[in-house]
Amino acid sequence: MKKLGLILMVTTIVCLSCNPNADKEGSLSKEPENFEFVVDRFADIKIMRYRVDNWDQLSLNQKKLVYYLSEAACCGRDIIFDQNCKYNLYVRHYLDEIVLNFNGDTTTLDWKNFMVYTKRFWFSNGMHHHYSNDKFYPEVSKEYFGMLLDSAVFKGDKDSKEIKETRKEILNIIFNPQIAPKRIAQDTKQDLVKNSAVNFYDGVSQQEVEKYYADLKKNDSQANPDRPISYGLNTKVVKENGKVKEIPYSMNGEYAPAIKEIVGWLQKAVTVAENNAQKNHLNKLIEFYQTGDLKTWDDYNVLWVQDVNSHVDYVNGFIEVYTDPMGMKATWESVVNYKDLESSKRTKLISENAQWFENNSPIDNMFKKKQVKGVEAKAIIVAHLGGECYPATPIGINLPNANWIRKEYGSKSVTMENIMYAYSQAAMKDGVLQEFYFSDVEIKRAEKYGYETDKLQVDLHECLGHGSGQMLAGVDDGMLKNYHSTIEEARADLFSLYYIADPKMVELKLLPDNEAYKACYYKYILNGLMLQLNRVDEGKNITQAHMQNRALIANWCLAHDTGGTFEVDIRGDKTFIRIKDYAKLRQLFATLLTEIQKIKSTGDYAAAKLLVENYAIKPDPTLHKEVKSRYAVLDVAPYGGFINPEFVVDGSGDKISNIKVVYPKSYTQQMLQYDQKYGFLSK
Ligand code: ZN
């Protein structure tokens, strides 16, 4: 792949609130064949764009709704930076100032490296890698960085005592490996709270946090054991006068300036809601932001999950707890979207048959759900990504997270159709298939069926996999502790892998023939055994839950092949894998699914530990090295993220006559624009 230029001529940034590239691009639907998906490349990252298809089929009110919700999403941007680490907004301010004001030589390698650091910082919403959670560093000297600060930011004041102190402090935060080395600590032998850079806790130890929540739960007179609130989901824990307490994220608490802005746009959204159900959950969300009350949060989710008729939909709030070492605090995120009607026929068919899939799965009968509750599955067109979902986004979402709401009211499951399309377009010509696939047979199958089976696998994972199975009485997710996420993802993947090969898929016309699933099987195994190792630095472990789950499944299957399933072929110094018998592989998936469902349903920590530690964490060093060097030749970015489209409004206030979509190309420009327009916590 061609490396795109990293040089940014600072002088070309004239006006941040208008986008010179955008106008030239025009509305995409007119010329989709000219659409450029990959627009930037730096470090281990590629920046892409996604198309907002069928935009002109929305009514004016629906367009306004998408626009207001997108503005609400932008307003929470600073929250995620601050949640990730308390230094992030501070450092970001200086990075922006340098990019905007540096008038020196921007053709040097030092400047290019400075820009790579800055873009990585924007991309990760802070100074830690978004996947590995390790702090990363600029590949320039402290002296050069100091020079940039002096010349672009401090200027005439650079010799004052106060400025010298500030300068020292900034450089120390950025360069000192002792300061905030890891976003999330994983070593359970040490204090997880104190050793994590995430900003959910201040001045408290793991023990104090554990005691605080144990007491809170014990003394909660309002508590309903069947419908527990998500304790600690939206708060920061601090110590005041020796006492541990929580500050809620709300209009009157932590992050108030940003939350007020979010609420302002949500209130506008209420005025153009499509129906009463939508109006009601928007109002409930506003109430939650006003009070920070977690009972209101549950009430909101109950309303939101039951609204299945609105065309436009959104995620907005403190949702996922992946970043909290204690698994309680949620990061802020938003996804604004509307239904892809054509593709939703596919997901509808799957959810209509949910009970059939549950009844026929290979797991033990006692762990099956007797009655699968409303799985609302749809394919969506993403119109805006925000917070934790920007610029690196998931490709499917299944919410809400509260188990009792899922059980009583079901869940909404989405496949992000246009995001997956952008990924598949970007991957088409990167040479990975030619380098790693066993033969032309596998390559041709991938070209013919790859995109279809990718989407179907996400549908099955999100809409059936996570929702399947049941726990024995008295068992909860917390019992698997640090292995819970990996086991849960493996369970959902195995469910989808088992069923994608089922004749039912062809019968329901979800796949064209009985060959198609093989494209998915091959990709999955190759990815789990080899390809994804490109995302991990040599000598390091696999740490991310989804990656651990893929490694677990692929390595376990290879280890349990009793002969005839796989062939490993060494050609020179290159390893190739062939699947000789796809039916046998399906049997292996079924066996592992049975085992993993049992672990989840019974909360068997020891068995979870054994599986994860044996198969999911440590890459084979020789194979790891090989994968890295084969990828190095291809120069493919292991991670991707997206620039958001922008909405151009004709008219204002009550007199909006139309809203158009434009597709900016410059990641740097979007970042500077966001920082300037939505920097509510950094001003
Ligand atoms: Zn999942």
Residues whose N, C-alpha, C, O or C-beta is under 5 A from the ligand:
A	BS01	ZN	E489 A492
